[in-house]
Amino acid sequence: MQKLVGLGICAKETKTLKEGGYYHAYSGIDIESFKMETEKRVKELEDSFHRLLKKFEEDIGKVISSFYQR
């Protein structure tokens, strides 16, 4: 459950008992929030992937150009 809370898929609330002690109550987020959060994370992953791909292409280009300059 902690991983789901960390991912923002559910919420955790601490409740106290009259007799003493406490417990945790978990609840899921609404579907629209889940959809928006998922789309945001996918966009972040896509952006990261494209940055890595561009860096890889630049590095390969440098290696190839240095090979032909010899």
C-alpha positions, 0 to 999 in steps of 0.5 A: 500500500505504501508504494501506491501512496508513493505513486499517488494512486491512493491516499493514507489517513491516520485515524485515532481510536478513543481507547488509544492507538491508531490505524491507517485508512487507505482510499483510492483517488478518483479516476480522473486524477488517476488518469491525469497523473498517469498521463503526466508520468507517461509524458515525463518518461517520453521526454526523458527517453527522447533526451536520452535518444538525442544524446545517444545520437549526438555521441554516435555522431561525434564518434563517427565524425572522429573516425572519418577525420583520421 
